[in-house]
Amino acid sequence: MKEKVKQYLEWKGTYAHRASVNYRIWLDRFIEVCGDKPIEEYSISDYVKYKHWIENHFSPYCVMYATIVIKNFFRFYRDQNFICLSPSFIKLPHVTAKSHRAVTEEEFNKTIEGIPENNFRSLRDLLLIRLLWDTGVRVSELCDLDISQINEKKHSAVIRTKKTGNQRIIVWSEDTNHLLMKYMGMRLELNHVNHASALFIT
């Protein structure tokens, strides 16, 4: 089974590297719970055993994600005519969407008031928070931002969204742009990372 998992993840990694990393975690757990044996020997009872285990250890959203991983794994080999558990028997659980409470303006202001601007690391963190607040981008989209994408005159950048892959323009306030220019001045003085194109660095 471990060899089959390795082959599957190598294929998955050709178009979704981050997903393949997460898939490995859940597939390894499946093997831990159900044992390492040839793929054709796994049965419905193995899946039921695994489902009960994850339900007792993780949230409903994790259970749903783990179920998707297993279903996609067996579909991958079933589509290649391997004798294995049919993915049609693996049903996705119903999960009630939860409401995400938004941060209030008061909470936002209280957070940024406690972050100083007098050193590179804290200035970077303050800028990250302000850009998240102003633009509503995903954390991963912000972390992927390159210096070349910044239009300092228009206080904007063109990004490619994670969900659809489409291009989107994000804009930020004058106060945030002031911090960005201050950060950029310090960022470009770091000789050991001048070759890096990423806006945010450690």
Backbone as JSON Lines, residues from 0, in Angstrom:
{"i":0,"aa":"M","n":[0.82,-1.21,0.0],"ca":[0.0,0.0,0.0],"c":[0.87,1.27,0.0]}
{"i":1,"aa":"K","n":[1.94,1.25,0.77],"ca":[2.78,2.44,0.85],"c":[3.35,2.82,-0.51]}
{"i":2,"aa":"E","n":[3.68,1.83,-1.32],"ca":[4.2,2.1,-2.66],"c":[3.12,2.72,-3.54]}
{"i":3,"aa":"K","n":[1.88,2.25,-3.38],"ca":[0.75,2.8,-4.14],"c":[0.5,4.26,-3.73]}
{"i":4,"aa":"V","n":[0.63,4.53,-2.44],"ca":[0.46,5.89,-1.94],"c":[1.55,6.79,-2.53]}
{"i":5,"aa":"K","n":[2.77,6.29,-2.55],"ca":[3.89,7.07,-3.1],"c":[3.65,7.41,-4.57]}
{"i":6,"aa":"Q","n":[3.21,6.44,-5.35],"ca":[2.95,6.68,-6.77],"c":[1.82,7.68,-6.96]}
{"i":7,"aa":"Y","n":[0.79,7.55,-6.16],"ca":[-0.35,8.47,-6.26],"c":[0.07,9.89,-5.93]}
{"i":8,"aa":"L","n":[0.85,10.07,-4.87],"ca":[1.27,11.41,-4.45],"c":[2.23,12.03,-5.45]}
{"i":9,"aa":"E","n":[3.05,11.22,-6.11],"ca":[3.92,11.74,-7.16],"c":[3.11,12.31,-8.3]}
{"i":10,"aa":"W","n":[2.02,11.61,-8.65],"ca":[1.12,12.12,-9.69],"c":[0.4,13.37,-9.2]}
{"i":11,"aa":"K","n":[-0.1,13.35,-7.99],"ca":[-0.82,14.49,-7.41],"c":[0.07,15.72,-7.35]}
{"i":12,"aa":"G","n":[1.33,15.51,-7.03],"ca":[2.26,16.62,-6.9],"c":[2.6,17.32,-8.19]}
{"i":13,"aa":"T","n":[2.29,16.68,-9.33],"ca":[2.59,17.31,-10.63],"c":[1.69,18.51,-10.91]}
{"i":14,"aa":"Y","n":[0.54,18.59,-10.21],"ca":[-0.34,19.73,-10.46],"c":[-0.87,20.39,-9.17]}
{"i":15,"aa":"A","n":[-0.66,19.76,-8.03],"ca":[-1.14,20.33,-6.76],"c":[-0.19,19.91,-5.64]}
{"i":16,"aa":"H","n":[0.96,20.56,-5.58],"ca":[2.0,20.16,-4.63],"c":[1.53,20.27,-3.19]}
{"i":17,"aa":"R","n":[0.91,21.39,-2.84],"ca":[0.48,21.58,-1.45],"c":[-0.57,20.55,-1.05]}
{"i":18,"aa":"A","n":[-1.47,20.26,-1.98],"ca":[-2.49,19.25,-1.69],"c":[-1.86,17.89,-1.47]}
{"i":19,"aa":"S","n":[-0.83,17.58,-2.24],"ca":[-0.19,16.27,-2.11],"c":[0.44,16.1,-0.73]}
{"i":20,"aa":"V","n":[0.93,17.21,-0.15],"ca":[1.51,17.15,1.21],"c":[0.42,16.81,2.22]}
{"i":21,"aa":"N","n":[-0.74,17.45,2.1],"ca":[-1.85,17.17,3.02],"c":[-2.4,15.76,2.8]}
{"i":22,"aa":"Y","n":[-2.46,15.35,1.54],"ca":[-2.97,14.01,1.24],"c":[-2.11,12.94,1.89]}
{"i":23,"aa":"R","n":[-0.8,13.16,1.93],"ca":[0.1,12.17,2.53],"c":[-0.25,11.95,4.0]}
{"i":24,"aa":"I","n":[-0.57,13.02,4.71],"ca":[-0.89,12.9,6.13],"c":[-2.08,11.97,6.34]}
{"i":25,"aa":"W","n":[-3.14,12.18,5.55],"ca":[-4.36,11.38,5.75],"c":[-4.22,9.96,5.21]}
{"i":26,"aa":"L","n":[-3.46,9.76,4.16],"ca":[-3.24,8.42,3.64],"c":[-2.36,7.6,4.59]}
{"i":27,"aa":"D","n":[-1.38,8.27,5.2],"ca":[-0.55,7.59,6.2],"c":[-1.39,7.17,7.4]}
{"i":28,"aa":"R","n":[-2.35,8.01,7.78],"ca":[-3.23,7.67,8.9],"c":[-4.12,6.49,8.54]}
{"i":29,"aa":"F","n":[-4.56,6.45,7.31],"ca":[-5.39,5.32,6.86],"c":[-4.62,4.01,7.01]}
{"i":30,"aa":"I","n":[-3.35,4.03,6.62],"ca":[-2.51,2.83,6.74],"c":[-2.29,2.47,8.2]}
{"i":31,"aa":"E","n":[-2.07,3.49,9.06],"ca":[-1.86,3.24,10.48],"c":[-3.07,2.56,11.11]}
{"i":32,"aa":"V","n":[-4.26,3.0,10.74],"ca":[-5.49,2.46,11.33],"c":[-5.85,1.1,10.75]}
{"i":33,"aa":"C","n":[-5.7,0.96,9.42],"ca":[-6.17,-0.26,8.73],"c":[-5.07,-1.25,8.42]}
{"i":34,"aa":"G","n":[-3.82,-0.86,8.63],"ca":[-2.71,-1.77,8.35],"c":[-2.17,-1.6,6.94]}
{"i":35,"aa":"D","n":[-0.92,-1.97,6.76],"ca":[-0.27,-1.88,5.45],"c":[-0.39,-3.23,4.74]}
{"i":36,"aa":"K","n":[-1.22,-3.27,3.73],"ca":[-1.42,-4.51,2.98],"c":[-1.67,-4.17,1.52]}
{"i":37,"aa":"P","n":[-1.68,-5.14,0.61],"ca":[-1.93,-4.86,-0.81],"c":[-3.24,-4.11,-1.0]}
{"i":38,"aa":"I","n":[-3.27,-3.22,-1.97],"ca":[-4.43,-2.35,-2.18],"c":[-5.71,-3.14,-2.43]}
{"i":39,"aa":"E","n":[-5.59,-4.31,-3.07],"ca":[-6.79,-5.09,-3.39],"c":[-7.41,-5.75,-2.15]}
{"i":40,"aa":"E","n":[-6.69,-5.74,-1.03],"ca":[-7.21,-6.39,0.17],"c":[-8.03,-5.47,1.07]}
{"i":41,"aa":"Y","n":[-8.02,-4.18,0.78],"ca":[-8.82,-3.26,1.59],"c":[-10.3,-3.4,1.22]}
{"i":42,"aa":"S","n":[-11.14,-3.39,2.24],"ca":[-12.56,-3.61,2.03],"c":[-13.38,-2.51,2.68]}
{"i":43,"aa":"I","n":[-14.7,-2.63,2.55],"ca":[-15.61,-1.67,3.17],"c":[-15.38,-1.62,4.68]}
{"i":44,"aa":"S","n":[-15.12,-2.77,5.27],"ca":[-14.92,-2.8,6.73],"c":[-13.7,-1.98,7.14]}
{"i":45,"aa":"D","n":[-12.66,-1.94,6.29],"ca":[-11.49,-1.11,6.58],"c":[-11.87,0.37,6.56]}
{"i":46,"aa":"Y","n":[-12.65,0.73,5.54],"ca":[-13.05,2.13,5.44],"c":[-13.93,2.54,6.63]}
{"i":47,"aa":"V","n":[-14.87,1.67,7.01],"ca":[-15.75,1.95,8.15],"c":[-14.92,2.11,9.43]}
{"i":48,"aa":"K","n":[-13.94,1.25,9.6],"ca":[-13.05,1.32,10.76],"c":[-12.32,2.66,10.78]}
{"i":49,"aa":"Y","n":[-11.8,3.07,9.63],"ca":[-11.07,4.33,9.52],"c":[-12.0,5.52,9.77]}
{"i":50,"aa":"K","n":[-13.2,5.47,9.22],"ca":[-14.16,6.56,9.39],"c":[-14.53,6.74,10.85]}
{"i":51,"aa":"H","n":[-14.75,5.64,11.55],"ca":[-15.07,5.73,12.97],"c":[-13.9,6.33,13.75]}
{"i":52,"aa":"W","n":[-12.69,5.97,13.34],"ca":[-11.5,6.48,14.04],"c":[-11.35,7.98,13.86]}
{"i":53,"aa":"I","n":[-11.48,8.46,12.62],"ca":[-11.3,9.9,12.41],"c":[-12.45,10.7,13.04]}
{"i":54,"aa":"E","n":[-13.64,10.12,13.07],"ca":[-14.78,10.81,13.71],"c":[-14.55,10.99,15.2]}
{"i":55,"aa":"N","n":[-13.81,10.07,15.81],"ca":[-13.53,10.15,17.24],"c":[-12.33,11.03,17.57]}
{"i":56,"aa":"H","n":[-11.59,11.43,16.55],"ca":[-10.37,12.21,16.81],"c":[-10.35,13.6,16.18]}
{"i":57,"aa":"F","n":[-11.23,13.86,15.2],"ca":[-11.15,15.13,14.48],"c":[-12.51,15.77,14.3]}
{"i":58,"aa":"S","n":[-12.49,17.04,13.89],"ca":[-13.71,17.8,13.67],"c":[-14.43,17.31,12.41]}
{"i":59,"aa":"P","n":[-15.71,17.65,12.25],"ca":[-16.46,17.24,11.05],"c":[-15.8,17.68,9.75]}
{"i":60,"aa":"Y","n":[-15.18,18.85,9.74],"ca":[-14.52,19.32,8.52],"c":[-13.3,18.46,8.18]}
{"i":61,"aa":"C","n":[-12.56,18.05,9.2],"ca":[-11.42,17.16,8.97],"c":[-11.89,15.79,8.49]}
{"i":62,"aa":"V","n":[-13.0,15.32,9.03],"ca":[-13.56,14.04,8.61],"c":[-13.94,14.09,7.14]}
{"i":63,"aa":"M","n":[-14.57,15.2,6.74],"ca":[-14.96,15.34,5.34],"c":[-13.73,15.37,4.43]}
{"i":64,"aa":"Y","n":[-12.7,16.12,4.83],"ca":[-11.49,16.21,4.01],"c":[-10.79,14.85,3.91]}
{"i":65,"aa":"A","n":[-10.7,14.14,5.04],"ca":[-10.06,12.82,5.05],"c":[-10.83,11.85,4.16]}
{"i":66,"aa":"T","n":[-12.15,11.97,4.14],"ca":[-12.98,11.11,3.3],"c":[-12.74,11.39,1.83]}
{"i":67,"aa":"I","n":[-12.61,12.67,1.49],"ca":[-12.32,13.06,0.1],"c":[-10.99,12.49,-0.35]}
{"i":68,"aa":"V","n":[-10.0,12.55,0.54],"ca":[-8.66,12.03,0.22],"c":[-8.72,10.54,-0.11]}
{"i":69,"aa":"I","n":[-9.39,9.77,0.74],"ca":[-9.48,8.32,0.53],"c":[-10.28,8.01,-0.74]}
{"i":70,"aa":"K","n":[-11.37,8.72,-0.93],"ca":[-12.2,8.51,-2.11],"c":[-11.41,8.78,-3.4]}
{"i":71,"aa":"N","n":[-10.67,9.89,-3.42],"ca":[-9.86,10.23,-4.61],"c":[-8.74,9.24,-4.84]}
{"i":72,"aa":"F","n":[-8.17,8.74,-3.75],"ca":[-7.09,7.77,-3.87],"c":[-7.57,6.5,-4.56]}
{"i":73,"aa":"F","n":[-8.66,5.94,-4.06],"ca":[-9.17,4.7,-4.66],"c":[-9.74,4.94,-6.06]}
{"i":74,"aa":"R","n":[-10.28,6.12,-6.33],"ca":[-10.75,6.43,-7.68],"c":[-9.58,6.44,-8.67]}
{"i":75,"aa":"F","n":[-8.44,6.97,-8.22],"ca":[-7.25,7.04,-9.07],"c":[-6.86,5.64,-9.56]}
{"i":76,"aa":"Y","n":[-6.85,4.66,-8.66],"ca":[-6.45,3.31,-9.06],"c":[-7.59,2.55,-9.73]}
{"i":77,"aa":"R","n":[-8.81,2.83,-9.34],"ca":[-9.95,2.19,-9.99],"c":[-10.03,2.6,-11.46]}
{"i":78,"aa":"D","n":[-9.72,3.88,-11.74],"ca":[-9.74,4.37,-13.13],"c":[-8.65,3.73,-13.98]}
{"i":79,"aa":"Q","n":[-7.66,3.14,-13.32],"ca":[-6.59,2.44,-14.05],"c":[-6.84,0.92,-14.06]}
{"i":80,"aa":"N","n":[-8.06,0.56,-13.71],"ca":[-8.49,-0.85,-13.75],"c":[-7.82,-1.73,-12.7]}
{"i":81,"aa":"F","n":[-7.37,-1.11,-11.6],"ca":[-6.86,-1.91,-10.49],"c":[-8.05,-2.51,-9.74]}
{"i":82,"aa":"I","n":[-7.87,-3.68,-9.21],"ca":[-8.88,-4.29,-8.36],"c":[-8.73,-3.7,-6.96]}
{"i":83,"aa":"C","n":[-9.67,-2.86,-6.57],"ca":[-9.6,-2.22,-5.27],"c":[-10.98,-1.74,-4.85]}
{"i":84,"aa":"L","n":[-11.07,-1.21,-3.67],"ca":[-12.34,-0.72,-3.13],"c":[-12.93,0.34,-4.06]}
{"i":85,"aa":"S","n":[-14.2,0.19,-4.4],"ca":[-14.86,1.15,-5.29],"c":[-15.11,2.46,-4.56]}
{"i":86,"aa":"P","n":[-14.72,3.58,-5.14],"ca":[-14.96,4.88,-4.49],"c":[-16.44,5.2,-4.33]}
{"i":87,"aa":"S","n":[-17.3,4.53,-5.08],"ca":[-18.74,4.79,-4.97],"c":[-19.29,4.4,-3.6]}
{"i":88,"aa":"F","n":[-18.57,3.51,-2.89],"ca":[-19.0,3.11,-1.56],"c":[-18.55,4.1,-0.48]}
{"i":89,"aa":"I","n":[-17.7,5.03,-0.86],"ca":[-17.19,6.01,0.11],"c":[-18.02,7.28,-0.03]}
{"i":90,"aa":"K","n":[-18.93,7.48,0.9],"ca":[-19.86,8.6,0.84],"c":[-19.32,9.78,1.66]}
{"i":91,"aa":"L","n":[-19.43,10.98,1.09],"ca":[-18.99,12.16,1.8],"c":[-20.0,12.53,2.88]}
{"i":92,"aa":"P","n":[-19.54,12.84,4.08],"ca":[-20.46,13.2,5.16],"c":[-21.06,14.58,4.92]}
{"i":93,"aa":"H","n":[-22.24,14.81,5.45],"ca":[-22.88,16.12,5.36],"c":[-22.37,16.98,6.51]}
{"i":94,"aa":"V","n":[-21.84,18.14,6.16],"ca":[-21.3,19.06,7.16],"c":[-22.03,20.38,7.07]}
{"i":95,"aa":"T","n":[-22.54,20.84,8.18],"ca":[-23.23,22.13,8.21],"c":[-22.2,23.24,8.2]}
{"i":96,"aa":"A","n":[-22.35,24.14,7.26],"ca":[-21.4,25.25,7.15],"c":[-21.46,26.11,8.39]}
{"i":97,"aa":"K","n":[-20.3,26.44,8.92],"ca":[-20.27,27.29,10.12],"c":[-20.06,28.74,9.73]}
{"i":98,"aa":"S","n":[-20.59,29.6,10.54],"ca":[-20.47,31.03,10.28],"c":[-19.17,31.53,10.88]}
{"i":99,"aa":"H","n":[-18.37,32.22,10.05],"ca":[-17.09,32.76,10.52],"c":[-17.31,34.17,11.06]}
{"i":100,"aa":"R","n":[-16.95,34.39,12.31],"ca":[-17.11,35.71,12.91],"c":[-16.0,36.62,12.42]}
{"i":101,"aa":"A","n":[-16.4,37.74,11.86],"ca":[-15.41,38.68,11.34],"c":[-14.8,39.49,12.49]}
{"i":102,"aa":"V","n":[-13.53,39.86,12.3],"ca":[-12.87,40.73,13.27],"c":[-13.49,42.12,13.17]}
{"i":103,"aa":"T","n":[-13.8,42.72,14.31],"ca":[-14.38,44.06,14.3],"c":[-13.29,45.1,14.1]}
{"i":104,"aa":"E","n":[-13.69,46.3,13.73],"ca":[-12.72,47.38,13.54],"c":[-12.02,47.7,14.86]}
{"i":105,"aa":"E","n":[-12.75,47.6,15.95],"ca":[-12.15,47.85,17.26],"c":[-11.07,46.81,17.57]}
{"i":106,"aa":"E","n":[-11.36,45.55,17.27],"ca":[-10.37,44.49,17.5],"c":[-9.16,44.66,16.61]}
{"i":107,"aa":"F","n":[-9.41,45.06,15.35],"ca":[-8.31,45.3,14.42],"c":[-7.4,46.41,14.93]}
{"i":108,"aa":"N","n":[-8.0,47.53,15.34],"ca":[-7.22,48.68,15.81],"c":[-6.44,48.33,17.07]}
{"i":109,"aa":"K","n":[-7.05,47.55,17.95],"ca":[-6.37,47.15,19.18],"c":[-5.16,46.26,18.85]}
{"i":110,"aa":"T","n":[-5.3,45.42,17.83],"ca":[-4.2,44.52,17.43],"c":[-3.02,45.3,16.87]}
{"i":111,"aa":"I","n":[-3.28,46.21,15.95],"ca":[-2.17,46.91,15.3],"c":[-1.52,47.94,16.21]}
{"i":112,"aa":"E","n":[-2.27,48.42,17.22],"ca":[-1.69,49.39,18.16],"c":[-0.55,48.77,18.96]}
{"i":113,"aa":"G","n":[-0.6,47.47,19.14],"ca":[0.42,46.8,19.94],"c":[1.65,46.36,19.17]}
{"i":114,"aa":"I","n":[1.71,46.67,17.87],"ca":[2.84,46.23,17.05],"c":[3.7,47.44,16.67]}
{"i":115,"aa":"P","n":[4.97,47.46,17.1],"ca":[5.85,48.61,16.78],"c":[6.3,48.61,15.32]}
{"i":116,"aa":"E","n":[6.75,49.76,14.85],"ca":[7.21,49.9,13.47],"c":[8.72,50.09,13.39]}
{"i":117,"aa":"N","n":[9.42,49.95,14.51],"ca":[10.83,50.35,14.54],"c":[11.82,49.24,14.22]}
{"i":118,"aa":"N","n":[11.33,48.05,13.87],"ca":[12.27,47.02,13.43],"c":[11.64,46.21,12.3]}
{"i":119,"aa":"F","n":[12.47,45.54,11.55],"ca":[12.02,44.89,10.32],"c":[10.94,43.84,10.57]}
{"i":120,"aa":"R","n":[11.15,42.98,11.55],"ca":[10.22,41.87,11.76],"c":[8.84,42.35,12.19]}
{"i":121,"aa":"S","n":[8.79,43.28,13.14],"ca":[7.49,43.77,13.59],"c":[6.8,44.61,12.52]}
{"i":122,"aa":"L","n":[7.58,45.37,11.75],"ca":[7.0,46.15,10.65],"c":[6.41,45.23,9.6]}
{"i":123,"aa":"R","n":[7.11,44.14,9.31],"ca":[6.59,43.15,8.35],"c":[5.26,42.57,8.83]}
{"i":124,"aa":"D","n":[5.2,42.21,10.12],"ca":[3.97,41.62,10.66],"c":[2.83,42.62,10.65]}
{"i":125,"aa":"L","n":[3.12,43.86,10.97],"ca":[2.09,44.91,10.95],"c":[1.56,45.11,9.54]}
{"i":126,"aa":"L","n":[2.45,45.11,8.56],"ca":[2.05,45.28,7.16],"c":[1.21,44.1,6.69]}
{"i":127,"aa":"L","n":[1.58,42.91,7.09],"ca":[0.79,41.72,6.73],"c":[-0.65,41.85,7.23]}
{"i":128,"aa":"I","n":[-0.79,42.25,8.49],"ca":[-2.12,42.37,9.07],"c":[-2.93,43.46,8.39]}
{"i":129,"aa":"R","n":[-2.3,44.59,8.1],"ca":[-3.01,45.69,7.45],"c":[-3.43,45.32,6.03]}
{"i":130,"aa":"L","n":[-2.59,44.61,5.31],"ca":[-2.95,44.2,3.96],"c":[-4.09,43.17,3.97]}
{"i":131,"aa":"L","n":[-4.07,42.27,4.93],"ca":[-5.18,41.32,5.06],"c":[-6.48,42.05,5.33]}
{"i":132,"aa":"W","n":[-6.42,43.06,6.2],"ca":[-7.61,43.83,6.56],"c":[-8.13,44.65,5.37]}
{"i":133,"aa":"D","n":[-7.21,45.31,4.66],"ca":[-7.61,46.2,3.56],"c":[-8.11,45.45,2.33]}
{"i":134,"aa":"T","n":[-7.49,44.32,2.02],"ca":[-7.73,43.66,0.73],"c":[-8.61,42.42,0.8]}
{"i":135,"aa":"G","n":[-8.63,41.72,1.96],"ca":[-9.4,40.5,2.06],"c":[-8.79,39.31,1.34]}
{"i":136,"aa":"V","n":[-7.5,39.38,1.01],"ca":[-6.85,38.26,0.31],"c":[-6.65,37.09,1.27]}
{"i":137,"aa":"R","n":[-6.47,35.92,0.7],"ca":[-6.09,34.76,1.5],"c":[-4.65,34.93,1.98]}
{"i":138,"aa":"V","n":[-4.35,34.29,3.11],"ca":[-2.99,34.36,3.66],"c":[-1.99,33.81,2.64]}
{"i":139,"aa":"S","n":[-2.33,32.7,1.98],"ca":[-1.42,32.1,1.0],"c":[-1.19,33.03,-0.19]}
{"i":140,"aa":"E","n":[-2.23,33.77,-0.6],"ca":[-2.08,34.71,-1.71],"c":[-1.16,35.85,-1.32]}
{"i":141,"aa":"L","n":[-1.27,36.3,-0.08],"ca":[-0.42,37.39,0.4],"c":[1.03,36.93,0.52]}
{"i":142,"aa":"C","n":[1.21,35.71,1.01],"ca":[2.58,35.18,1.16],"c":[3.24,34.94,-0.19]}
{"i":143,"aa":"D","n":[2.45,34.72,-1.23],"ca":[2.99,34.5,-2.58],"c":[3.3,35.79,-3.32]}
{"i":144,"aa":"L","n":[2.97,36.93,-2.73],"ca":[3.12,38.21,-3.41],"c":[4.6,38.53,-3.67]}
{"i":145,"aa":"D","n":[4.9,38.93,-4.91],"ca":[6.25,39.31,-5.29],"c":[6.38,40.83,-5.37]}
{"i":146,"aa":"I","n":[7.6,41.32,-5.19],"ca":[7.85,42.76,-5.28],"c":[7.41,43.32,-6.63]}
{"i":147,"aa":"S","n":[7.62,42.55,-7.69],"ca":[7.3,43.01,-9.04],"c":[5.8,43.23,-9.25]}
{"i":148,"aa":"Q","n":[4.96,42.66,-8.39],"ca":[3.51,42.8,-8.53],"c":[2.98,44.09,-7.92]}
{"i":149,"aa":"I","n":[3.8,44.77,-7.14],"ca":[3.37,45.97,-6.42],"c":[3.35,47.19,-7.33]}
{"i":150,"aa":"N","n":[2.23,47.89,-7.35],"ca":[2.11,49.18,-8.03],"c":[1.96,50.24,-6.95]}
{"i":151,"aa":"E","n":[3.1,50.82,-6.54],"ca":[3.08,51.73,-5.39],"c":[2.31,53.02,-5.66]}
{"i":152,"aa":"K","n":[2.26,53.44,-6.92],"ca":[1.55,54.68,-7.25],"c":[0.04,54.52,-7.14]}
{"i":153,"aa":"K","n":[-0.45,53.33,-7.47],"ca":[-1.9,53.08,-7.42],"c":[-2.33,52.32,-6.18]}
{"i":154,"aa":"H","n":[-1.34,52.06,-5.28],"ca":[-1.64,51.33,-4.05],"c":[-2.34,50.01,-4.37]}
{"i":155,"aa":"S","n":[-1.79,49.27,-5.3],"ca":[-2.48,48.06,-5.75],"c":[-1.48,47.0,-6.21]}
{"i":156,"aa":"A","n":[-2.02,45.81,-6.46],"ca":[-1.24,44.69,-7.01],"c":[-2.19,43.77,-7.74]}
{"i":157,"aa":"V","n":[-1.68,43.08,-8.74],"ca":[-2.47,42.09,-9.46],"c":[-2.02,40.72,-8.98]}
{"i":158,"aa":"I","n":[-2.97,39.95,-8.46],"ca":[-2.65,38.62,-7.95],"c":[-3.44,37.58,-8.74]}
{"i":159,"aa":"R","n":[-3.05,36.33,-8.6],"ca":[-3.81,35.22,-9.17],"c":[-4.44,34.46,-8.01]}
{"i":160,"aa":"T","n":[-5.76,34.41,-7.99],"ca":[-6.46,33.84,-6.85],"c":[-6.22,32.33,-6.75]}
{"i":161,"aa":"K","n":[-6.22,31.84,-5.52],"ca":[-6.0,30.41,-5.27],"c":[-7.21,29.58,-5.67]}
{"i":162,"aa":"K","n":[-8.4,30.15,-5.49],"ca":[-9.61,29.36,-5.72],"c":[-9.89,29.12,-7.19]}
{"i":163,"aa":"T","n":[-9.79,30.19,-8.02],"ca":[-10.15,30.07,-9.43],"c":[-8.97,30.16,-10.38]}
{"i":164,"aa":"G","n":[-7.85,30.72,-9.9],"ca":[-6.69,30.92,-10.78],"c":[-6.82,32.17,-11.62]}
{"i":165,"aa":"N","n":[-7.92,32.91,-11.46],"ca":[-8.12,34.14,-12.23],"c":[-7.33,35.29,-11.62]}
{"i":166,"aa":"Q","n":[-7.04,36.29,-12.45],"ca":[-6.34,37.47,-11.95],"c":[-7.31,38.4,-11.23]}
{"i":167,"aa":"R","n":[-6.8,39.07,-10.21],"ca":[-7.63,39.98,-9.42],"c":[-6.77,41.14,-8.96]}
{"i":168,"aa":"I","n":[-7.34,42.33,-8.95],"ca":[-6.63,43.51,-8.47],"c":[-7.0,43.74,-7.02]}
{"i":169,"aa":"I","n":[-5.99,43.9,-6.17],"ca":[-6.23,44.25,-4.78],"c":[-5.7,45.65,-4.53]}
{"i":170,"aa":"V","n":[-6.38,46.4,-3.7],"ca":[-5.97,47.78,-3.39],"c":[-5.93,47.96,-1.87]}
{"i":171,"aa":"W","n":[-5.13,48.94,-1.42],"ca":[-5.02,49.19,0.0],"c":[-5.0,50.68,0.28]}
{"i":172,"aa":"S","n":[-5.08,51.04,1.54],"ca":[-5.22,52.43,1.95],"c":[-3.9,53.19,1.88]}
{"i":173,"aa":"E","n":[-4.01,54.51,2.02],"ca":[-2.83,55.37,2.03],"c":[-1.93,55.05,3.22]}
{"i":174,"aa":"D","n":[-2.53,54.81,4.4],"ca":[-1.75,54.47,5.59],"c":[-0.98,53.17,5.4]}
{"i":175,"aa":"T","n":[-1.65,52.18,4.8],"ca":[-0.98,50.9,4.55],"c":[0.12,51.07,3.52]}
{"i":176,"aa":"N","n":[-0.11,51.9,2.52],"ca":[0.92,52.13,1.49],"c":[2.15,52.81,2.1]}
{"i":177,"aa":"H","n":[1.93,53.7,3.07],"ca":[3.05,54.34,3.76],"c":[3.91,53.3,4.47]}
{"i":178,"aa":"L","n":[3.24,52.36,5.15],"ca":[3.97,51.28,5.81],"c":[4.68,50.39,4.8]}
{"i":179,"aa":"L","n":[4.03,50.15,3.68],"ca":[4.62,49.31,2.64],"c":[5.92,49.92,2.12]}
{"i":180,"aa":"M","n":[5.91,51.24,1.87],"ca":[7.11,51.9,1.36],"c":[8.23,51.89,2.4]}
{"i":181,"aa":"K","n":[7.85,52.03,3.67],"ca":[8.85,51.97,4.74],"c":[9.44,50.57,4.82]}
{"i":182,"aa":"Y","n":[8.57,49.57,4.71],"ca":[9.01,48.17,4.74],"c":[9.9,47.86,3.54]}
{"i":183,"aa":"M","n":[9.51,48.32,2.36],"ca":[10.28,48.05,1.14],"c":[11.7,48.6,1.26]}
{"i":184,"aa":"G","n":[11.83,49.79,1.87],"ca":[13.16,50.37,2.06],"c":[14.05,49.47,2.9]}
{"i":185,"aa":"M","n":[13.48,48.9,3.97],"ca":[14.25,48.0,4.83],"c":[14.45,46.65,4.15]}
{"i":186,"aa":"R","n":[13.43,46.21,3.44],"ca":[13.48,44.91,2.76],"c":[14.61,44.87,1.73]}
{"i":187,"aa":"L","n":[14.77,45.93,0.95],"ca":[15.77,45.95,-0.12],"c":[17.19,46.14,0.39]}
{"i":188,"aa":"E","n":[17.34,46.52,1.67],"ca":[18.67,46.68,2.25],"c":[19.25,45.37,2.76]}
{"i":189,"aa":"L","n":[18.42,44.32,2.79],"ca":[18.9,43.02,3.27],"c":[19.67,42.32,2.17]}
{"i":190,"aa":"N","n":[20.97,42.46,2.17],"ca":[21.8,41.96,1.08],"c":[21.68,40.46,0.86]}
{"i":191,"aa":"H","n":[21.52,39.71,1.94],"ca":[21.52,38.25,1.8],"c":[20.25,37.72,1.17]}
{"i":192,"aa":"V","n":[19.23,38.57,0.99],"ca":[18.0,38.1,0.34],"c":[17.62,38.98,-0.85]}
{"i":193,"aa":"N","n":[18.55,39.8,-1.31],"ca":[18.25,40.67,-2.44],"c":[17.88,39.9,-3.69]}
{"i":194,"aa":"H","n":[18.36,38.65,-3.79],"ca":[18.07,37.84,-4.96],"c":[16.65,37.28,-4.93]}
{"i":195,"aa":"A","n":[16.0,37.33,-3.77],"ca":[14.65,36.78,-3.63],"c":[13.63,37.79,-4.14]}
{"i":196,"aa":"S","n":[12.61,37.29,-4.83],"ca":[11.59,38.17,-5.39],"c":[10.4,38.35,-4.47]}
{"i":197,"aa":"A","n":[10.27,37.51,-3.44],"ca":[9.11,37.56,-2.55],"c":[9.09,38.86,-1.77]}
{"i":198,"aa":"L","n":[7.89,39.42,-1.62],"ca":[7.76,40.65,-0.83],"c":[8.0,40.37,0.63]}
{"i":199,"aa":"F","n":[7.4,39.31,1.15],"ca":[7.53,38.99,2.57],"c":[8.53,37.86,2.78]}
{"i":200,"aa":"I","n":[9.51,38.13,3.62],"ca":[10.58,37.17,3.86],"c":[10.79,37.02,5.37]}
{"i":201,"aa":"T","n":[11.43,35.95,5.78],"ca":[11.71,35.75,7.19],"c":[12.98,36.49,7.58]}
